[in-house]
Every structure is written in C-alpha cells, then in structure tokens.
C-alpha cells in the first residue's frame, strides 16, 4: 500500500531561525487549507497595499488567502514529488514570481476566480523604481494643489508654507508672489514609462497624482480532485538544482 503524502515529515531547518514560530504557523495553515479547499491559486500580489489585502480577504470570506515567506510556502506545498502534500502540487511552486506571491485556497470555480481578478484593479501613488504611468508637467504660474490636473476654479492654491520644500527639496523654480507660490517656468517631472526616482515619486504624491494601477496576476492553480495544475498568466520556471540552492541566500 503506498504511503500517504500527508504522513511525510518536512523540516523547516533551512528557513531563518528568527520568527520560527510564525513560519510553523504559516506552514500549518497551508496544510489545513489544502485539506479544506479544492483549489489553490498562486497569485502575484506585487504592488498591493495592506488595505488592498484586507479588501481581498473580505471579498473571499469562506476561502483563505495566505501570505508569507516564499520558502515556507513552497515547503508547505512541497517542492518535489517526494515532498508534495498532494499529487502534482509541487508543479505549482514552479510558477513562483519575482514579485510578492500569495496563495488563495478556495472552493469557488476557476471561472469565478478568473472573472473576479480580471476585473480587479486598484489605483494609488506610484512608487520609486516603478515606471510612471503618465507624463506629468507642473505648469508655470500660481501653483495649485493639483498642478493642472483639474480646472483652476475647482482647485486651491498650494499653501505658501510649502514653498521652501518645493524649492530646496524638489528643486522647483518657485518664489512667493503676493503671498502665493508661483512657478517661474513650467517644471517637467516625469515622462510616461520612465523609471521613477524617489524625488519624482514624492512630487507626484505631493500633487495627488494617484495614477498607478495595481492588479493581481493569476499565475496558475491546482485542482485537488483532478491533481492537475493549470497555467493561467504565469510562466513556469525551471526547477533549481542542488548547486543553485546552495548559492541561494538564506
């Protein structure tokens, strides 16, 4: 009689010692979720903020979204046929992402999950080192809080106390004229597609430019009944050999 995959001992010794109790908790949560739900989805959640994660959990009441260290999550699923908790589950770890990965455990049909995440989009402030979604130029003249994004009659002049920061920190050509911050010439901040510096990202945030869109990328999912892994938007990565693992940073 073949041995049950669930009876195999998996060690977490290769994970960091710090926070071991939390790693064990996440490991156990993954195993319990695998016992409870039919499907497990690998999701790329890069760029989403904490409030966005909370919204996802509220929307998926009855399912379970688990986040954590990649090594712990992969260990819980099983990275090899010998370690996997369910048949072919190790193949799901091949769809790891360079971004922040989480796993959704659910009994909802794949069609329902795909429809939800295809429609899911969040807007927010762009971060440094990300690509700018727009070209942004601050117009010459009196400086308004939204810097030309909305009609002047709907905007308000920026407070004069901001002028030293704009001039010294952001190096904008500003001066006070009749108590109002005035830009002596237009100030190009960034072009669409350009990688944002810390300063550029701060300028966009200062003027309320929340044009970045964040989406959840569905990498692949495993069906516990058919033991099949289905690729969605992810790209399968080759398994690492022993030499590669030895080079990984712990």
NORPEFEN-V214484 format. One record per residue. RES is the residue in one letter. SS is DSSP state (@ for helix, = for strand, . for the rest). NEAR is the number of other C-alpha atoms within 12 Angstrom. D_CENTER is the distance of its C-alpha to the mean C-alpha in Angstrom with 1 decimal. Layout:
BEGIN
res:RES ss:SS near:NEAR d_center:D_CENTER
res:RES ss:SS near:NEAR d_center:D_CENTER
END
This chain:
BEGIN
res:X ss:. near:3 d_center:43.5
res:X ss:. near:6 d_center:40.0
res:X ss:. near:10 d_center:38.0
res:X ss:. near:14 d_center:35.2
res:X ss:@ near:23 d_center:31.7
res:X ss:@ near:22 d_center:31.0
res:X ss:@ near:14 d_center:33.8
res:X ss:. near:17 d_center:32.5
res:X ss:. near:16 d_center:31.6
res:X ss:. near:26 d_center:28.4
res:X ss:. near:17 d_center:28.2
res:X ss:. near:28 d_center:25.3
res:X ss:. near:16 d_center:27.6
res:X ss:. near:18 d_center:25.4
res:X ss:. near:25 d_center:22.5
res:X ss:. near:18 d_center:22.8
res:X ss:. near:13 d_center:25.6
res:X ss:. near:13 d_center:23.9
res:X ss:. near:15 d_center:22.3
res:X ss:@ near:18 d_center:24.0
res:X ss:@ near:15 d_center:24.7
res:X ss:@ near:20 d_center:21.0
res:X ss:@ near:30 d_center:20.4
res:X ss:@ near:27 d_center:23.5
res:X ss:@ near:21 d_center:22.3
res:X ss:@ near:31 d_center:18.9
res:X ss:@ near:32 d_center:21.1
res:X ss:@ near:24 d_center:23.6
res:X ss:@ near:27 d_center:21.1
res:X ss:@ near:34 d_center:19.8
res:X ss:@ near:33 d_center:23.5
res:X ss:@ near:22 d_center:24.6
res:X ss:@ near:29 d_center:21.9
res:X ss:@ near:37 d_center:23.1
res:X ss:@ near:22 d_center:26.6
res:X ss:@ near:18 d_center:25.8
res:X ss:. near:27 d_center:23.8
res:X ss:. near:27 d_center:24.6
res:X ss:= near:37 d_center:21.3
res:X ss:= near:46 d_center:18.2
res:X ss:= near:50 d_center:15.1
res:X ss:= near:47 d_center:12.6
res:X ss:= near:38 d_center:9.2
res:X ss:= near:31 d_center:6.3
res:X ss:. near:35 d_center:3.3
res:X ss:. near:25 d_center:1.7
res:X ss:. near:28 d_center:3.3
res:X ss:. near:31 d_center:4.2
res:X ss:. near:22 d_center:7.2
res:X ss:@ near:13 d_center:9.7
res:X ss:@ near:13 d_center:11.9
res:X ss:@ near:22 d_center:9.5
res:X ss:@ near:26 d_center:9.3
res:X ss:@ near:17 d_center:13.0
res:X ss:@ near:17 d_center:13.7
res:X ss:@ near:31 d_center:12.3
res:X ss:@ near:22 d_center:14.6
res:X ss:@ near:14 d_center:17.4
res:X ss:@ near:19 d_center:17.2
res:X ss:. near:22 d_center:17.4
res:X ss:. near:16 d_center:20.3
res:X ss:. near:17 d_center:22.3
res:X ss:. near:27 d_center:19.5
res:X ss:= near:34 d_center:17.3
res:X ss:= near:34 d_center:13.6
res:X ss:= near:39 d_center:13.5
res:X ss:= near:32 d_center:11.1
res:X ss:. near:25 d_center:12.6
res:X ss:. near:28 d_center:13.7
res:X ss:@ near:32 d_center:13.6
res:X ss:@ near:30 d_center:17.4
res:X ss:@ near:38 d_center:18.2
res:X ss:@ near:40 d_center:16.3
res:X ss:@ near:37 d_center:18.0
res:X ss:@ near:36 d_center:21.3
res:X ss:@ near:41 d_center:21.2
res:X ss:@ near:43 d_center:20.9
res:X ss:. near:35 d_center:23.3
res:X ss:. near:31 d_center:22.8
res:X ss:. near:25 d_center:26.4
res:X ss:. near:20 d_center:28.8
res:X ss:. near:22 d_center:30.7
res:X ss:. near:27 d_center:27.9
res:X ss:. near:30 d_center:26.0
res:X ss:. near:38 d_center:26.4
res:X ss:. near:35 d_center:27.1
res:X ss:. near:27 d_center:28.6
res:X ss:. near:28 d_center:26.3
res:X ss:@ near:40 d_center:23.2
res:X ss:@ near:33 d_center:22.9
res:X ss:@ near:37 d_center:22.1
res:X ss:@ near:49 d_center:18.7
res:X ss:@ near:43 d_center:17.7
res:X ss:@ near:31 d_center:18.6
res:X ss:@ near:37 d_center:15.5
res:X ss:. near:38 d_center:13.2
res:X ss:. near:27 d_center:10.6
res:X ss:. near:17 d_center:10.3
res:X ss:. near:20 d_center:6.5
res:X ss:. near:25 d_center:5.2
res:X ss:= near:35 d_center:7.6
res:X ss:= near:41 d_center:9.2
res:X ss:= near:47 d_center:12.6
res:X ss:= near:42 d_center:14.2
res:X ss:= near:38 d_center:17.9
res:X ss:= near:33 d_center:20.0
res:X ss:. near:28 d_center:23.5
res:X ss:. near:24 d_center:22.5
res:X ss:. near:20 d_center:23.5
res:X ss:@ near:27 d_center:21.3
res:X ss:@ near:14 d_center:22.5
res:X ss:@ near:15 d_center:21.3
res:X ss:@ near:31 d_center:17.8
res:X ss:@ near:23 d_center:17.5
res:X ss:@ near:14 d_center:19.1
res:X ss:@ near:20 d_center:16.7
res:X ss:@ near:28 d_center:13.5
res:X ss:@ near:19 d_center:15.4
res:X ss:@ near:14 d_center:16.3
res:X ss:. near:22 d_center:13.0
res:X ss:. near:21 d_center:11.8
res:X ss:= near:26 d_center:11.0
res:X ss:= near:20 d_center:12.5
res:X ss:= near:24 d_center:12.3
res:X ss:. near:30 d_center:13.4
res:X ss:. near:38 d_center:12.5
res:X ss:. near:31 d_center:11.8
res:X ss:. near:22 d_center:14.2
res:X ss:. near:17 d_center:14.0
res:X ss:. near:24 d_center:12.2
res:X ss:= near:24 d_center:14.6
res:X ss:. near:30 d_center:16.5
res:X ss:. near:26 d_center:16.6
res:X ss:. near:26 d_center:20.2
res:X ss:. near:22 d_center:23.4
res:X ss:= near:31 d_center:24.3
res:X ss:= near:26 d_center:27.9
res:X ss:= near:32 d_center:29.4
res:X ss:. near:25 d_center:32.9
res:X ss:. near:21 d_center:36.1
res:X ss:= near:24 d_center:38.0
res:X ss:= near:32 d_center:37.3
res:X ss:. near:38 d_center:33.7
res:X ss:= near:31 d_center:32.0
res:X ss:. near:31 d_center:28.9
res:X ss:. near:28 d_center:27.0
res:X ss:. near:35 d_center:28.8
res:X ss:. near:27 d_center:29.9
res:X ss:. near:25 d_center:27.0
res:X ss:. near:15 d_center:29.4
res:X ss:. near:13 d_center:33.2
res:X ss:@ near:18 d_center:35.0
res:X ss:@ near:12 d_center:36.9
res:X ss:@ near:13 d_center:33.7
res:X ss:. near:18 d_center:32.4
res:X ss:. near:21 d_center:33.8
res:X ss:= near:27 d_center:34.7
res:X ss:. near:28 d_center:32.4
res:X ss:. near:19 d_center:34.1
res:X ss:@ near:24 d_center:36.5
res:X ss:@ near:15 d_center:35.2
res:X ss:@ near:26 d_center:32.0
res:X ss:@ near:28 d_center:34.3
res:X ss:@ near:18 d_center:34.5
res:X ss:@ near:21 d_center:30.8
res:X ss:@ near:30 d_center:30.4
res:X ss:@ near:22 d_center:33.4
res:X ss:@ near:14 d_center:32.8
res:X ss:. near:17 d_center:29.0
res:X ss:. near:24 d_center:27.9
res:X ss:. near:19 d_center:31.3
res:X ss:. near:30 d_center:31.9
res:X ss:. near:27 d_center:35.6
res:X ss:= near:31 d_center:36.3
res:X ss:= near:27 d_center:39.4
res:X ss:= near:24 d_center:40.9
res:X ss:= near:15 d_center:43.3
res:X ss:. near:9 d_center:45.1
res:X ss:. near:16 d_center:42.5
res:X ss:= near:22 d_center:39.5
res:X ss:= near:31 d_center:37.0
res:X ss:= near:32 d_center:37.9
res:X ss:= near:29 d_center:36.2
res:X ss:. near:19 d_center:39.1
res:X ss:. near:17 d_center:37.3
res:X ss:. near:20 d_center:34.1
res:X ss:= near:28 d_center:31.1
res:X ss:= near:23 d_center:28.6
res:X ss:= near:32 d_center:25.2
res:X ss:= near:29 d_center:23.1
res:X ss:. near:19 d_center:23.4
res:X ss:. near:19 d_center:21.0
res:X ss:. near:16 d_center:19.0
res:X ss:. near:20 d_center:19.9
res:X ss:= near:22 d_center:17.5
res:X ss:. near:29 d_center:17.4
res:X ss:. near:21 d_center:19.2
res:X ss:@ near:21 d_center:18.8
res:X ss:@ near:24 d_center:21.8
res:X ss:@ near:35 d_center:20.8
res:X ss:@ near:33 d_center:17.5
res:X ss:@ near:25 d_center:19.7
res:X ss:@ near:35 d_center:22.3
res:X ss:@ near:37 d_center:20.1
res:X ss:@ near:25 d_center:19.0
res:X ss:@ near:24 d_center:22.7
res:X ss:. near:30 d_center:23.7
res:X ss:. near:25 d_center:21.2
res:X ss:. near:33 d_center:19.5
res:X ss:. near:25 d_center:16.4
res:X ss:. near:25 d_center:16.1
res:X ss:= near:28 d_center:12.6
res:X ss:= near:24 d_center:11.1
res:X ss:= near:28 d_center:7.6
res:X ss:. near:25 d_center:8.0
res:X ss:. near:37 d_center:7.4
res:X ss:= near:37 d_center:9.1
res:X ss:= near:36 d_center:11.9
res:X ss:= near:37 d_center:13.1
res:X ss:= near:36 d_center:16.3
res:X ss:= near:43 d_center:18.1
res:X ss:= near:40 d_center:21.2
res:X ss:= near:30 d_center:24.1
res:X ss:. near:27 d_center:26.1
res:X ss:. near:18 d_center:29.3
res:X ss:. near:15 d_center:29.6
res:X ss:. near:21 d_center:27.7
res:X ss:= near:21 d_center:26.1
res:X ss:= near:30 d_center:22.7
res:X ss:= near:28 d_center:21.7
res:X ss:= near:27 d_center:19.5
res:X ss:. near:25 d_center:17.5
res:X ss:. near:22 d_center:15.2
res:X ss:. near:27 d_center:14.6
res:X ss:. near:22 d_center:17.1
res:X ss:. near:21 d_center:19.1
res:X ss:. near:16 d_center:19.3
res:X ss:. near:14 d_center:22.7
res:X ss:. near:19 d_center:23.5
res:X ss:. near:16 d_center:24.1
res:X ss:. near:12 d_center:27.7
res:X ss:@ near:9 d_center:29.2
res:X ss:@ near:9 d_center:29.5
res:X ss:@ near:11 d_center:25.8
res:X ss:@ near:13 d_center:24.9
res:X ss:@ near:11 d_center:27.5
res:X ss:@ near:10 d_center:25.9
res:X ss:. near:13 d_center:22.5
res:X ss:. near:10 d_center:21.9
res:X ss:. near:16 d_center:22.1
END
